[in-house]
Each structure stands twice: as structure tokens, then as C-alpha cells.
Amino acid sequence: MIHEERPTVPAGIDLILGQYRGALNPDFDTPAFRAALADPRALAFGPSARVLLDRRNLVAVAAVPVPPSGLADAVVKMFRVSGFKRFKTLLVPGKAARAWRGADACRGRAVPTPLPMAYLERRTRGVVAEGYYLSAYLPDSVEIRSLLRELPPDDLGRLLAELAKFLGFCHNEGILHRDLSDGNILVRSPRPGSFDLCLIDTNRIRVRRSIPVLVRLRNLVRLGVPPAYQDLFLRLYLGDARASRLLVFWYRANKSFFAGFVAFKKKLRLRRLAERLGIQ
């Protein structure tokens, strides 16, 4: 885990670019950077952009001008807004704004997350029609998913110890990630057997004054900790003195329920696909 002093979080500068509204990290407030943000869709879909994910939302890596003079890779996340859920944005911030606020909350509590650069939203009749969030790209990081599956036992034990410490720190600081899955924790290994972790997908972060232990354990069930290592992970997270049978049972029950829910959703999606293809 990255240990650091609580950083001073620069207040975002209000950003107005044509139809877009948002905020800008003052460290990137240059005419060239603002010009690049003026057409965020071109950043995400430009010839130099590299798409990392294109599903419900699009995530791409694109070069952006940064001070004093040069280019740096940024992650551009485009939030696609559709359906009735978009009308929620009449009353609550859009996902891009929530990503900005979540990253700001993390950095204010020394919880590692990629440096936020800017966010932009375009509204139509008060409803968010487009949303973009830009953050620094970490080229030497990987999702924790592959490491949980592939590391040898000794290294996996060290990773789980670091993961337990990291998530305990997040929870103690009131950071509750509502999609704490393997794809939303990035890992860097600056040297063999050493791991630095950080959170992404910060639009799913909520800040609480305190997080009860049962909520904390339920928050862990999306992580793909191998079954043979789950008891070890709980002891590392809770501490041997707190890892009671009741808490272990609570974790396992929620883990089983979540696994069943995921299996049901997959089956339902396959059934709908079969119906559309006329093979059922």
C-alpha cells in the first residue's frame, strides 16, 4: 500500500467550454489543455486513442497536453447515459461529477487513486446527456484480478496481506466503494514481492462517517479471493482476535448470495440472447 501524508487537494476550477460544464484540476489549467477538453468525444475516439473498455461505458487512453510543455497519457472515461436513469440527474450529480468527487474524497484521505484531471458534462433540459472524466494513466499497473488468479502461494499471501491492510485503511477513512470488484483495484509492483494498490471507478465511491463491520464485510464479497485463501484474507482484514465464527459466517453467506445472484443474471442474459437469436 502507498503510505503518504494527507495531500492538499486543489479545489477544482469551474470549467465552462461551450455546452460542457465541469471542473478542472488547476495544475492542468493551460490553454492547450482546455483546447483539448473542448471536444472530449474527439479525445475518446481520436486516431491516437487506445480503447481499453467499450461496454456500458467507454474507457480509452489518449495523449493530452500537460504543463509545462509536453504530452502525457490520460484515461478518458465516457459515461453513456440512456434510459430512465438519466432523469435521476435532474436531482443528483451525473456519474462524471461523482467520479470527480469520489477521487477528491480519496485524495483528501490519502487513499491512492489516479490523479483527477478534469470532468465535463453536457446537459439537455437539465438532464445529463454526456459525461467525461479524465485522470492520470498508470502504465505500469494491472487489475488485481489477474494477480489473484496467477500468483504463486507466497506472493499471493503477501498480496492478500497488502489488500487487507489497504481496504481496512479505506474503510477506516470512511471510503466505501460500492463496486469493490477485481477490476476496480489496480496494482503496481515496484519490486518483487511488493505491491502498491489504488482505487478506480471513483463514481461508485461514497463517504461515510463510520462503516460498521457487517457493512465492511459485505463490501468485500465482490473480490475474487480464491476460496482456499478466504479465511486467511478475513483474518488479515479483521485481525485474529476479531475474526469470530459469526463474522466469518456473515461473510460467507453474503459471498454465496452474491455468487448466486451473478449466476442468475448470467443465465437470464443468455436466455434473452437465445430468444433474440431464435434458438430457444
PEKADA-V634608 format. One line per field, one symbol per residue. phi: phi as a letter, one per 20 degrees, with the letter a starting at -180 (. if undefined). Layout:
phi->???
This chain:
phi->.edbfffeefffegcccmeecrbcfffdecgfffffffcfffffdffefdfebbcfddccdcfcfcffarcbfcedddeedbmfffffffdcffffffffffffffffdmefbggfdabbcddclndfdbbccdbfedfddcffgfffedffgffffffffffffffffgffenedeecedffdcecdcfbgmdcddbeclffeecdcfbcffffgfffefffefggfdffffffffengfeeffffffgffffffffffffffffffffffffffemdc
